[in-house]
Amino acid sequence: MARMGLPEVTLTRVLCVAAHPDDLDFAVSGTVAGFVEAGMDVTYLLCTRGEQGGFDETPREEMPVIREREQRAAADALGVKDVRFLDGYRDGWLEPTPELQREITQVIRQVRPHRILTSSPDRNWDRIAASHPDHLAAGEATVRAVYPAARNPFAFPELLAEGLEPWTVGELWLWGHPAPTHAVDVTDRFDRKLAALREHTSQTAHQENLEQWLRERGAATAKAHGLSRGRLAEAFRVVTTG
């Protein structure tokens, strides 16, 4: 797996935080498939159940259950076994509140990840769809949880009472960032990315050109980062937290 210009580090645990079911599969599932291949333990944390999503007349009250089921199936297609959902946050109304920061901090201290993947809190004006307000909120809350809350014993002291000791996350990988710095070659795992996305039937069944669109997007990302013709990539802004 290529990480352009970034030295390799020893790690075994990765946490991926997203606003909605399918965000991870559109943005990072090729990369995640590589992590699983490498023997890493990957955890998914979804902040909402995406009840505003969909393209047909499915009753809204049914959508959270449908989308949770789809996300678990998509994760299973990649070999991700630990999939968690937060309760009480509404699709379309997510904000980086102290309550959301606390819940993400709690999961960070439970999982103790060496690396976190999440959506960029910086708006991408060239790709506005990558900067859904919920994506920005999930990214911002996660960044705040990583620094300083998760490592600070005096932040959310009730977590210490639960036996959750402070934890320092070494790396943040932000997708959808306006200035990505690193690319992961996912060409050999593209089929698994596509399979994961097709598990999100409520969101992708109407997209007849899904595979073509994903290939074009992956090829453009690879080209922008200097990968050879015919390769497909996912891109991130990688931040070491020091």
C-alpha positions in Angstrom: 0.0 0.0 0.0 1.6 3.3 -1.1 1.7 6.2 1.3 3.3 8.8 -0.8 6.2 10.4 1.1 5.1 9.2 4.5 7.3 6.9 6.6 5.8 3.6 7.7 4.9 3.3 11.4 4.1 0.2 13.4 0.4 0.1 14.2 -2.3 -2.5 14.8 -5.5 -0.5 15.5 -7.4 1.9 13.3 -10.6 3.8 14.1 -12.8 5.3 11.3 -15.3 7.9 12.2 -18.0 9.1 9.8 -21.3 11.0 9.9 -23.4 8.5 7.9 -23.6 4.9 6.7 -21.8 4.7 3.2 -19.5 7.7 3.9 -16.6 5.3 4.6 -17.3 3.1 1.7 -17.4 5.9 -0.8 -14.3 7.6 0.7 -11.9 5.1 2.2 -13.1 1.4 1.7 -10.2 0.6 -0.6 -7.7 1.8 2.0 -9.6 0.0 4.8 -9.5 -3.2 2.8 -5.7 -2.9 2.7 -5.5 -2.3 6.5 -7.5 -5.5 7.1 -5.3 -7.4 4.7 -2.3 -6.2 6.7 -3.8 -7.7 9.9 -4.9 -4.4 11.5 -8.0 -4.2 13.8 -10.4 -1.7 12.2 -13.4 -0.2 14.1 -16.1 1.8 12.4 -18.0 4.5 14.4 -21.1 6.1 12.7 -22.5 9.2 14.3 -25.9 8.9 12.7 -28.0 6.3 10.9 -28.5 8.4 7.8 -32.3 8.7 7.9 -32.4 11.5 5.4 -30.7 9.4 2.7 -32.3 7.4 -0.1 -33.9 8.0 -3.5 -37.3 6.3 -3.3 -40.4 6.4 -1.1 -39.1 4.2 1.7 -40.8 5.4 4.9 -38.4 7.6 6.9 -39.0 5.6 10.0 -37.7 2.5 8.4 -34.5 4.1 7.0 -32.3 4.0 10.2 -32.7 0.2 10.5 -32.1 -0.3 6.8 -29.0 1.8 6.7 -27.5 0.2 9.8 -28.0 -3.2 8.3 -26.5 -2.1 5.0 -23.4 -0.6 6.8 -22.8 -3.8 8.7 -23.0 -5.8 5.5 -20.6 -3.4 3.7 -18.2 -3.6 6.6 -18.4 -7.4 6.6 -17.5 -7.4 2.8 -14.2 -5.7 3.8 -13.6 -7.9 6.9 -14.4 -5.1 9.4 -16.1 -6.8 12.4 -16.4 -3.9 14.9 -19.1 -1.5 13.8 -20.6 1.0 16.2 -23.4 3.5 16.0 -24.0 6.5 18.3 -27.6 7.1 19.4 -29.4 10.4 19.6 -27.8 12.3 16.7 -29.9 13.3 13.7 -28.9 13.0 10.0 -28.6 16.5 8.6 -28.4 18.2 12.1 -25.0 17.0 13.3 -22.9 19.5 15.2 -19.5 19.2 16.9 -21.1 19.6 20.3 -19.3 18.7 23.6 -21.6 15.7 23.9 -20.5 14.4 20.5 -16.9 15.0 21.4 -17.3 13.1 24.6 -18.8 10.1 22.9 -16.0 10.0 20.3 -13.4 10.4 23.1 -15.0 7.5 24.9 -14.6 5.3 21.8 -11.1 6.4 21.3 -10.2 5.4 24.8 -11.9 2.1 24.4 -10.4 1.2 21.0 -7.0 3.0 21.6 -6.3 3.4 17.9 -2.9 4.3 16.5 -4.6 6.0 13.5 -8.0 7.6 12.9 -9.6 8.2 9.6 -12.4 10.8 9.4 -13.9 13.4 7.2 -12.1 16.7 6.8 -13.4 19.6 9.0 -12.1 22.0 6.3 -14.6 22.7 3.5 -13.6 21.7 0.0 -15.0 24.4 -2.3 -13.9 22.4 -5.4 -16.0 19.4 -4.4 -18.9 20.8 -2.3 -20.5 17.3 -2.0 -17.4 16.2 -0.1 -18.2 18.9 2.5 -21.7 17.9 3.6 -22.3 19.9 6.9 -22.5 16.6 8.8 -19.2 15.5 7.4 -17.6 18.7 8.6 -19.2 18.3 12.0 -18.0 14.7 12.4 -14.5 15.6 11.4 -14.4 18.6 13.7 -15.7 16.7 16.6 -13.2 13.9 16.0 -10.3 16.3 15.7 -11.3 17.9 19.0 -11.6 14.5 20.6 -8.1 13.5 19.3 -6.6 16.7 20.6 -6.8 17.4 23.4 -9.6 15.5 24.9 -8.6 11.8 24.4 -5.1 12.4 25.8 -6.1 14.8 28.6 -6.9 13.1 31.9 -8.8 16.2 33.0 -11.2 16.2 30.0 -14.4 14.3 30.7 -13.2 13.0 34.1 -16.2 10.7 34.2 -14.4 8.6 31.6 -11.6 7.9 34.1 -14.2 6.7 36.5 -15.2 4.2 33.8 -11.7 2.9 33.7 -10.9 4.6 30.4 -7.4 6.0 30.6 -6.1 8.8 28.3 -4.9 7.8 24.9 -2.8 9.6 22.3 -3.7 9.0 18.7 -0.6 9.2 16.5 -2.1 10.0 13.1 -5.2 11.6 11.7 -6.1 10.7 8.1 -8.6 13.2 6.7 -10.6 12.5 3.6 -12.3 15.1 1.5 -9.7 17.7 2.4 -9.1 20.5 -0.1 -5.3 19.9 0.0 -4.6 16.1 0.4 -1.0 15.2 1.0 -1.0 11.4 0.6 -2.4 8.8 -1.7 -3.2 5.1 -1.2 -3.1 2.9 -4.3 -6.4 0.9 -4.1 -6.4 -0.6 -7.6 -6.0 -4.2 -6.4 -8.8 -3.7 -3.8 -11.3 -1.8 -6.1 -13.6 -4.8 -6.4 -14.0 -5.0 -2.7 -14.7 -1.2 -2.5 -17.4 -1.7 -5.2 -18.9 -4.7 -3.4 -19.1 -2.8 -0.1 -20.9 0.1 -1.8 -23.3 -2.2 -3.5 -24.4 -3.4 0.0 -25.8 0.1 0.4 -28.8 -0.7 -1.8 -30.9 2.1 -0.5 -28.3 4.6 -1.6 -26.7 3.1 -4.7 -29.2 0.8 -6.4 -30.3 3.6 -8.7 -26.8 4.5 -9.9 -26.4 2.5 -13.1 -22.9 4.0 -13.7 -21.6 3.5 -10.1 -18.6 1.4 -11.2 -17.6 3.8 -14.0 -18.0 6.9 -11.7 -15.8 5.3 -9.0 -13.2 4.3 -11.5 -13.0 7.8 -13.0 -12.8 9.4 -9.5 -10.1 6.9 -8.4 -8.1 7.4 -11.6 -8.3 11.2 -11.3 -7.0 11.0 -7.7 -4.2 8.6 -8.7 -3.1 11.0 -11.5 -3.2 14.0 -9.2 -0.8 12.2 -6.9 1.6 11.0 -9.6 0.6 7.3 -9.7 1.0 5.6 -13.0 -1.7 5.4 -15.7 -4.4 2.8 -14.9 -4.0 3.0 -11.1 -6.8 4.0 -8.7 -6.3 5.9 -5.5 -7.9 7.4 -2.4 -6.4 10.5 -1.0 -5.9 12.0 2.5 -4.5 14.9 4.4 -2.3 13.1 6.9 -1.6 14.8 10.2 0.8 13.6 12.9 -0.5 14.7 16.3 2.9 15.0 18.0 
